[in-house]
Amino acid sequence: MKTRFAVNNFEYNGFYGRELPGQTDYTAEFKEWTSDPGVAVFKCSDGEERLIPTFALAGIKKGDLPKQDYKNGKAIFGYRCHS
C-alpha cells in the first residue's frame, strides 16, 4: 500500500522553501521524483498532481520514499510552487 502524507502549507521559489502555518486540505501520494533535489510529483487526494518539496510532508520518515536518482546526472533547481 502506498503512503499518503498530510501536507503542511509551504512556499518554494525553485531554490529555497519554507513551511507556512497550517496544513492543506489534501493528502499526497508519491508519484515520481523531479530533477530538483528533494522535490517530487505527488498525486493529491483532490485529483490534482502537484510538485511538493519533501520538507512539506507531515510525518515523513527515512525510507518512506524511494531514493532520489538524477537520471541525467544533474540536479536542476526547479519551478516555483506552493501549497
Sine and cosine of phi, psi and omega as CSV:
sin_phi,cos_phi,sin_psi,cos_psi,sin_omega,cos_omega
0.00,0.00,0.70,-0.72,-0.01,-1.00
-0.98,0.18,0.53,-0.85,-0.02,-1.00
-1.00,0.07,0.73,-0.69,0.11,-0.99
-0.97,-0.25,0.70,-0.72,-0.04,-1.00
-0.92,-0.39,0.64,-0.76,0.26,-0.97
-0.94,0.34,0.50,-0.87,-0.06,-1.00
-0.86,-0.51,0.84,-0.55,0.11,-0.99
-0.96,0.28,0.56,-0.83,0.09,-1.00
-0.86,0.51,0.58,-0.82,-0.06,-1.00
-0.41,-0.91,0.23,-0.97,0.24,-0.97
-0.68,-0.73,0.55,-0.84,-0.07,-1.00
-0.56,-0.83,0.79,-0.61,-0.07,-1.00
-0.98,-0.20,0.27,0.96,-0.02,-1.00
1.00,-0.07,-0.19,0.98,0.01,-1.00
-0.67,-0.74,-0.62,0.79,-0.05,-1.00
-0.70,-0.71,0.59,-0.80,0.02,-1.00
-0.66,-0.75,0.21,-0.98,0.06,-1.00
-0.45,-0.89,0.48,-0.88,0.09,-1.00
-0.98,0.18,0.56,-0.83,0.09,-1.00
-0.91,-0.41,0.29,-0.96,-0.01,-1.00
-0.87,0.49,0.57,-0.82,0.11,-0.99
1.00,0.03,0.02,-1.00,0.03,-1.00
-0.79,-0.61,0.36,-0.93,0.03,-1.00
-0.96,0.28,0.22,-0.97,0.07,-1.00
-1.00,-0.05,0.24,0.97,0.07,-1.00
-0.83,-0.56,0.36,-0.93,0.15,-0.99
-0.95,-0.33,0.24,-0.97,-0.11,-0.99
-0.73,-0.69,0.65,-0.76,0.05,-1.00
-0.87,-0.49,0.78,-0.63,-0.03,-1.00
-0.84,0.54,0.70,-0.72,0.08,-1.00
-0.91,-0.42,-0.84,0.55,0.00,-1.00
-0.29,-0.96,0.41,-0.91,0.06,-1.00
-0.98,0.21,0.47,-0.88,0.21,-0.98
-0.99,-0.14,-0.02,-1.00,0.08,-1.00
-1.00,0.06,0.00,1.00,0.04,-1.00
-1.00,0.06,0.86,-0.51,-0.07,-1.00
-0.81,0.59,0.82,-0.57,0.07,-1.00
0.98,0.20,0.12,0.99,-0.01,-1.00
-0.88,-0.47,0.73,-0.68,-0.03,-1.00
-0.74,-0.67,0.26,-0.97,0.14,-0.99
-1.00,0.02,0.76,-0.65,0.02,-1.00
-0.84,-0.55,0.62,-0.78,0.13,-0.99
-1.00,0.02,0.86,-0.52,-0.11,-0.99
-0.98,-0.18,0.41,-0.91,-0.09,-1.00
-0.90,0.43,-0.28,0.96,0.04,-1.00
-1.00,-0.01,0.15,0.99,0.05,-1.00
1.00,-0.03,-0.12,0.99,0.00,-1.00
-1.00,0.04,0.44,-0.90,0.22,-0.98
-0.97,-0.26,0.72,-0.69,-0.07,-1.00
-0.71,-0.70,0.49,-0.87,0.21,-0.98
-0.99,0.12,0.83,-0.56,-0.01,-1.00
-0.71,-0.70,0.82,-0.57,0.10,-0.99
-0.95,0.32,0.62,-0.79,-0.10,-0.99
-0.90,0.43,-0.37,0.93,0.02,-1.00
-0.90,0.43,-0.33,0.94,-0.04,-1.00
-1.00,0.03,-0.08,1.00,-0.01,-1.00
-0.99,0.14,0.84,-0.54,-0.02,-1.00
-0.97,0.24,0.76,-0.65,0.10,-1.00
0.97,0.26,0.26,0.96,0.00,-1.00
-0.93,0.37,0.62,-0.79,0.04,-1.00
-0.81,-0.59,0.37,-0.93,0.06,-1.00
-0.82,0.57,0.74,-0.68,0.01,-1.00
1.00,-0.05,-0.12,0.99,0.02,-1.00
-0.94,0.34,-0.44,0.90,0.00,-1.00
-0.85,-0.52,0.44,-0.90,0.09,-1.00
-0.92,0.39,0.39,-0.92,0.03,-1.00
-0.88,0.47,0.69,-0.72,0.03,-1.00
-0.96,0.27,0.72,-0.69,-0.04,-1.00
-0.79,-0.61,0.77,-0.64,-0.03,-1.00
-1.00,-0.03,1.00,-0.08,-0.12,-0.99
-0.84,0.55,-0.60,0.80,-0.02,-1.00
-1.00,-0.06,0.11,0.99,0.04,-1.00
0.99,0.16,0.07,1.00,-0.05,-1.00
-0.76,-0.65,0.58,-0.81,0.17,-0.99
-1.00,-0.08,0.78,-0.63,-0.01,-1.00
-0.84,-0.55,0.82,-0.57,0.01,-1.00
-0.96,0.28,0.63,-0.78,-0.29,-0.96
-0.96,-0.28,-0.49,-0.87,-0.12,-0.99
-0.99,0.11,0.45,-0.89,0.12,-0.99
-0.91,0.41,0.58,-0.82,0.10,-1.00
-0.42,-0.91,0.28,-0.96,0.03,-1.00
-0.42,-0.91,0.24,-0.97,-0.05,-1.00
-0.96,0.27,0.00,0.00,0.00,0.00
